[in-house]
């Protein structure tokens, strides 16, 4: 085996394994939430922060850590990310209180941001253009594999060994990735070495997102409204600052001058916002309302990501042969239909009905994701591939964060800070329906963003 081939295989193994870890963890934790809530006697809003804290952390640190990787070395930042992620998983398993668990989940999200911000870039650097598609495809398949195994394996572990075993299950894979990176991956890849890191822009970005999402979760209180508005002002200040920065974290000219890029990213943000919180709500519904065990709930929830694996591969192949807009728009339409079917979710809803809705949702998301990625990446010239990939990752994580924010808002409005118990089940059902209605409305708007965001001509040259 040549040294070059060995490097490529090491990069692929590390990137694919780490791509598996993060979605596996997120979907496993959703299944374990009722058990966590029972042990720590958590109300519904606080329980949502066990999931939200990691998503929020990953969203706010993705762009800064991606930029640090470009400047100081992607392998270095990636390694720190895997170490942080794995170590935090161990600390989560050892947590003795809810604040401690939420804090360690936040730290785990930081590790995830380091992984997200550099893993795809390492693959792109290690593989030549003629082999890059297959390598990136394997990495995407690992993401869906994590989403598929998370509910079932997470449910099995929670049911038989307790929720702490979900976090401990991450340790072997994390340690394997650390070993591969330390002993087999020799490159460093710091294409922006010597350039300045925009610390002021990073601070505006982080503070703006934190204030927005935390304020969102505290609505309709006056404090929540004020904090949300302050956060939005911070995000606006970040956009203005980046537009004038000589060394920006995020290339704003892509949004201003490239309509397909801007609208396709908007469609991605809408899609992730409209779909991420569904798994959280259904996990709680199946266990609290329907009385399913964690293992049984996991087997129901697996129907969506299992279908997404095959549909995403097929839609990616089709998007090279027809307009990605048609496929992405159809995917958003199916997603909207699936969310509408979930609006009658109640005490008498059967598992078969939930599975049927999840099958349609899996079809929709799978049909949307690959063509949308193709639309984003095809809308820019090759020298902007790294920026486009990071931007799309930011849309994904920001969508996850906003989705959980909508869930937290619905829970706050209808339930307040009370535990999910027999006497509050009806309020929980109303909360879930309100969140799903918001998701369906967003998804409907996403159909038009998907269709409007694509054109076939060559990508614009933004450096002219």
KACOR-V934471 format. One record per backbone hydrogen bond with DSSP energy under -0.5 kcal/mol. NH is the residue of the N-H (numbers start at 1). CO is the residue of the C=O. E is the energy in kcal/mol with one decimal. If there is no record, write none. Layout:
NH:CO:E ; NH:CO:E
This chain:
6:2:-2.6 ; 7:3:-2.2 ; 8:4:-2.1 ; 9:5:-2.5 ; 10:6:-2.3 ; 11:7:-2.6 ; 12:8:-2.5 ; 13:9:-2.7 ; 14:10:-2.4 ; 15:11:-2.5 ; 16:12:-2.8 ; 17:13:-2.2 ; 18:14:-2.1 ; 19:15:-2.1 ; 20:16:-1.6 ; 21:17:-1.8 ; 22:18:-1.4 ; 23:19:-0.8 ; 24:20:-1.9 ; 25:21:-2.5 ; 26:22:-2.2 ; 27:23:-2.5 ; 28:24:-2.0 ; 29:25:-2.5 ; 30:26:-1.6 ; 31:27:-1.1 ; 32:28:-1.6 ; 33:29:-1.0 ; 33:30:-0.5 ; 36:32:-2.1 ; 37:33:-3.3 ; 38:34:-2.2 ; 39:35:-2.0 ; 40:36:-2.2 ; 41:37:-0.8 ; 42:37:-1.7 ; 44:418:-1.9 ; 47:43:-2.4 ; 48:44:-1.7 ; 49:45:-0.9 ; 49:46:-0.7 ; 50:46:-0.5 ; 50:47:-1.2 ; 51:47:-0.7 ; 51:48:-0.6 ; 52:48:-2.7 ; 53:49:-2.3 ; 55:51:-1.3 ; 56:52:-3.3 ; 57:53:-2.2 ; 58:54:-2.4 ; 59:55:-2.4 ; 60:56:-2.4 ; 61:57:-1.7 ; 62:58:-1.2 ; 63:59:-0.5 ; 65:61:-2.4 ; 66:62:-2.3 ; 67:63:-2.2 ; 68:64:-2.3 ; 69:65:-2.1 ; 70:66:-1.7 ; 71:67:-1.7 ; 72:68:-3.3 ; 73:69:-1.8 ; 74:188:-1.2 ; 74:189:-1.8 ; 75:188:-1.6 ; 77:73:-1.8 ; 78:74:-2.8 ; 79:75:-2.7 ; 80:76:-2.2 ; 81:77:-2.1 ; 82:78:-2.3 ; 83:79:-2.4 ; 84:80:-2.6 ; 85:81:-2.8 ; 86:82:-2.6 ; 87:83:-2.7 ; 88:84:-2.3 ; 89:85:-1.6 ; 90:86:-1.6 ; 91:87:-2.0 ; 92:88:-2.6 ; 93:89:-1.9 ; 94:90:-1.1 ; 95:91:-0.5 ; 95:92:-1.0 ; 101:97:-2.2 ; 102:98:-2.8 ; 103:99:-2.3 ; 104:100:-2.3 ; 105:101:-2.2 ; 106:102:-1.9 ; 107:103:-2.0 ; 108:104:-2.2 ; 109:105:-2.0 ; 110:106:-1.5 ; 111:107:-1.8 ; 112:108:-2.2 ; 113:109:-2.2 ; 114:110:-1.9 ; 115:111:-1.8 ; 116:112:-3.2 ; 117:113:-2.6 ; 118:114:-0.6 ; 118:115:-0.9 ; 119:115:-2.9 ; 120:116:-0.5 ; 122:118:-2.5 ; 123:119:-2.0 ; 124:120:-2.5 ; 125:121:-2.1 ; 126:122:-2.4 ; 127:123:-2.1 ; 131:128:-1.7 ; 132:128:-1.0 ; 133:129:-0.6 ; 135:131:-1.6 ; 136:132:-2.8 ; 137:133:-2.3 ; 138:134:-2.1 ; 139:135:-1.7 ; 140:136:-2.3 ; 141:137:-2.4 ; 142:138:-1.7 ; 143:139:-1.4 ; 144:140:-2.0 ; 145:141:-2.1 ; 146:142:-2.1 ; 147:143:-2.1 ; 148:144:-2.0 ; 149:145:-2.8 ; 150:146:-2.0 ; 151:147:-0.7 ; 152:148:-0.8 ; 153:149:-2.9 ; 154:149:-0.7 ; 154:150:-2.2 ; 155:151:-1.8 ; 156:152:-2.2 ; 157:153:-2.8 ; 158:154:-2.5 ; 159:155:-2.4 ; 160:156:-2.2 ; 161:157:-3.1 ; 162:157:-0.7 ; 162:158:-1.0 ; 165:162:-1.2 ; 166:163:-1.1 ; 167:163:-0.7 ; 168:164:-1.8 ; 169:165:-1.7 ; 170:167:-1.3 ; 171:168:-1.4 ; 173:169:-0.5 ; 174:170:-2.4 ; 175:171:-2.7 ; 176:172:-2.0 ; 177:173:-2.3 ; 178:174:-2.3 ; 179:175:-2.1 ; 180:176:-2.4 ; 181:177:-2.6 ; 182:178:-2.4 ; 183:179:-2.3 ; 184:180:-2.2 ; 185:180:-1.3 ; 186:184:-0.8 ; 192:70:-2.5 ; 193:190:-1.6 ; 195:192:-2.3 ; 199:197:-1.6 ; 202:198:-2.0 ; 203:199:-2.2 ; 204:200:-2.2 ; 205:201:-2.4 ; 206:202:-2.7 ; 207:203:-2.6 ; 208:204:-2.2 ; 209:205:-2.0 ; 210:206:-2.5 ; 211:207:-2.5 ; 212:208:-2.0 ; 213:209:-2.5 ; 214:210:-2.4 ; 215:211:-2.2 ; 216:212:-2.2 ; 217:213:-1.6 ; 218:214:-0.8 ; 218:215:-0.7 ; 219:216:-1.0 ; 221:218:-1.7 ; 224:218:-0.5 ; 225:221:-2.2 ; 226:222:-2.6 ; 227:223:-2.4 ; 228:224:-2.3 ; 229:225:-2.4 ; 230:226:-2.3 ; 231:227:-2.4 ; 232:228:-2.5 ; 233:229:-2.1 ; 234:230:-2.0 ; 235:231:-2.2 ; 236:232:-2.2 ; 237:233:-2.3 ; 238:234:-2.0 ; 239:235:-2.2 ; 240:236:-2.2 ; 241:237:-2.6 ; 242:238:-2.9 ; 243:239:-1.8 ; 244:240:-0.7 ; 244:241:-1.0 ; 245:241:-0.9 ; 252:250:-1.1 ; 254:251:-1.1 ; 255:252:-0.8 ; 256:252:-1.9 ; 257:253:-2.6 ; 258:254:-1.0 ; 259:257:-0.5 ; 262:258:-2.4 ; 263:259:-2.7 ; 264:260:-2.2 ; 265:261:-1.9 ; 266:262:-1.9 ; 267:263:-2.3 ; 268:264:-1.9 ; 269:265:-2.5 ; 270:266:-2.4 ; 271:267:-2.6 ; 272:268:-2.5 ; 273:269:-2.0 ; 274:270:-2.4 ; 275:271:-0.9 ; 276:272:-2.0 ; 278:275:-1.1 ; 279:275:-0.6 ; 279:276:-0.7 ; 280:276:-0.6 ; 281:277:-2.3 ; 282:278:-2.9 ; 283:279:-2.1 ; 284:280:-1.8 ; 285:281:-2.7 ; 286:282:-2.9 ; 287:283:-1.5 ; 288:284:-3.2 ; 289:284:-0.6 ; 289:285:-1.8 ; 290:285:-2.0 ; 292:286:-2.9 ; 297:293:-2.6 ; 298:294:-2.1 ; 299:295:-1.7 ; 300:296:-1.4 ; 301:297:-2.4 ; 302:298:-1.3 ; 303:300:-1.3 ; 304:301:-1.0 ; 305:301:-0.6 ; 306:302:-2.0 ; 307:303:-1.2 ; 308:304:-1.8 ; 309:305:-1.5 ; 310:306:-0.8 ; 311:307:-2.3 ; 312:308:-2.6 ; 313:309:-1.3 ; 314:310:-2.1 ; 315:311:-3.1 ; 316:312:-2.1 ; 317:313:-1.7 ; 318:314:-2.4 ; 319:315:-2.1 ; 320:316:-0.5 ; 320:317:-0.9 ; 321:318:-2.0 ; 322:318:-1.2 ; 326:323:-0.9 ; 327:323:-1.2 ; 328:324:-3.2 ; 329:325:-2.7 ; 330:326:-2.2 ; 331:327:-2.5 ; 332:328:-2.3 ; 333:329:-2.0 ; 334:330:-2.4 ; 335:331:-2.2 ; 336:332:-2.4 ; 337:333:-2.2 ; 338:334:-2.4 ; 339:335:-2.1 ; 340:336:-2.1 ; 341:337:-1.8 ; 342:338:-0.9 ; 343:340:-1.2 ; 344:341:-0.6 ; 345:342:-1.7 ; 349:346:-1.1 ; 354:350:-1.8 ; 355:351:-2.7 ; 356:352:-2.3 ; 357:353:-2.1 ; 358:354:-2.4 ; 359:355:-2.3 ; 360:356:-1.8 ; 361:357:-2.3 ; 362:358:-2.8 ; 363:359:-2.3 ; 364:360:-2.5 ; 365:361:-3.0 ; 366:362:-2.4 ; 367:363:-2.3 ; 368:364:-1.6 ; 369:365:-2.8 ; 370:366:-0.8 ; 372:368:-2.4 ; 373:369:-2.3 ; 374:370:-2.5 ; 375:371:-2.6 ; 376:372:-2.5 ; 377:373:-2.7 ; 378:374:-2.5 ; 379:375:-0.7 ; 379:376:-0.9 ; 380:377:-0.9 ; 381:460:-0.5 ; 384:381:-2.3 ; 385:382:-1.9 ; 388:384:-2.8 ; 389:385:-2.6 ; 390:386:-2.2 ; 391:387:-2.5 ; 392:388:-2.3 ; 393:389:-2.1 ; 394:390:-2.1 ; 395:391:-2.2 ; 396:392:-2.1 ; 397:393:-2.4 ; 398:394:-2.8 ; 399:395:-2.3 ; 400:396:-2.2 ; 401:397:-2.4 ; 402:398:-2.8 ; 403:399:-2.5 ; 404:400:-2.1 ; 405:401:-1.8 ; 406:402:-2.3 ; 407:403:-1.9 ; 408:404:-2.7 ; 409:405:-2.4 ; 410:406:-2.4 ; 411:407:-2.5 ; 412:408:-2.3 ; 413:409:-2.5 ; 414:410:-2.1 ; 415:411:-2.5 ; 416:411:-1.9 ; 418:416:-1.7 ; 421:419:-0.9 ; 424:421:-2.0 ; 425:421:-0.6 ; 425:422:-0.8 ; 428:424:-2.0 ; 429:425:-2.6 ; 430:426:-2.1 ; 431:427:-2.2 ; 432:428:-2.6 ; 433:429:-2.3 ; 434:430:-2.1 ; 435:431:-2.2 ; 436:432:-2.5 ; 437:433:-2.3 ; 438:434:-1.9 ; 439:435:-2.3 ; 440:436:-2.5 ; 441:437:-2.2 ; 442:438:-2.2 ; 443:439:-2.6 ; 444:440:-2.1 ; 445:441:-1.7 ; 446:442:-1.9 ; 447:443:-0.9 ; 447:444:-0.8 ; 448:444:-0.7 ; 448:445:-0.6 ; 449:445:-1.5 ; 450:446:-2.4 ; 451:447:-2.0 ; 452:448:-2.6 ; 453:449:-1.4 ; 454:451:-0.7 ; 460:379:-0.5 ; 462:460:-1.0 ; 464:461:-1.1
